[in-house]
Amino acid sequence: MERTPSPATDYGLDAPRVVQRLGVYGLVALGVGQALYFGLRGTAPVLARSLLQAGIWTGGCLLLTVAVMIWSSRVGKLRLRDRLLDMISWRGDEFVLDAGCGRGLALIGAAKRLTRGRAIGIDFWSQTDLADNQPERTIENVRAEGVADKVEIRTGDIRELPFEQGTFDVVVTISVVHNMENAVDRRRALDEMLRILKPGGALLIYDVFKANEYIQVLGELGAKDIRTSGWLFYWLVPGRRISCRA
């Protein structure tokens, strides 16, 4: 099965404000280090060299972090997506929901595994954690990947999913639930995802920071066959893949 994205597909830059800030801080650190060096090298050469090295070290580390985050957004998260979807066996006739679909990363990955099935993506289109996150960009990606006949895009809140109980065979979500600051909201989102699954349906999650919390909550909500990966470090923060059954 061909999983290489079309050159026209753009899944967006994740955490754009963080990337921007780190890039600015890195350049400032390099600039300040050099300015102090040239200002002090005549009167305090040892201090000047130390400040230059500190500026280079700090700025270099920050810019390296920016480079890794950009790589994760452009390359790494596609690999992550495929490994997450590979946690289950696909028949091709599944009814799939991408909860918090963004620009269609998991939505399109799932749609490519379908022959007679259908995939729905739902999001409320916040641009805080994904650059230029809007349905028009998702539709462009869906068309570029040739899966428009299998995909539907909706607007909605994953804490109150507008679907009947037992609707979907598979629900997938990538780096979404942790954006909810309130533990009650995160629990509601997980509960909703389980509610709309058919008995035996699969929930696939990748997320950062809160994975251990999700595992506990899913168990409390009655999820079955909970499985996890080890810690993964896309975007230089720890995350885990989680799968379970309703």
MOWO-V613157 format. One record per helix or strand of 2 or more residues. SS is the DSSP state (helix for helix, strand for strand). FROM is the first residue (numbers start at 0). LEN is the number of residues. If there is no record, write none. Layout:
ss->(SS SS)
from->(FROM FROM)
len->(LEN LEN)
This chain:
ss->(helix helix strand helix strand helix helix strand strand helix helix strand helix strand helix strand)
from->(15 44 94 104 117 134 147 150 167 176 182 196 210 223 233 238)
len->(25 41 5 7 6 10 3 5 7 3 13 12 10 5 3 7)
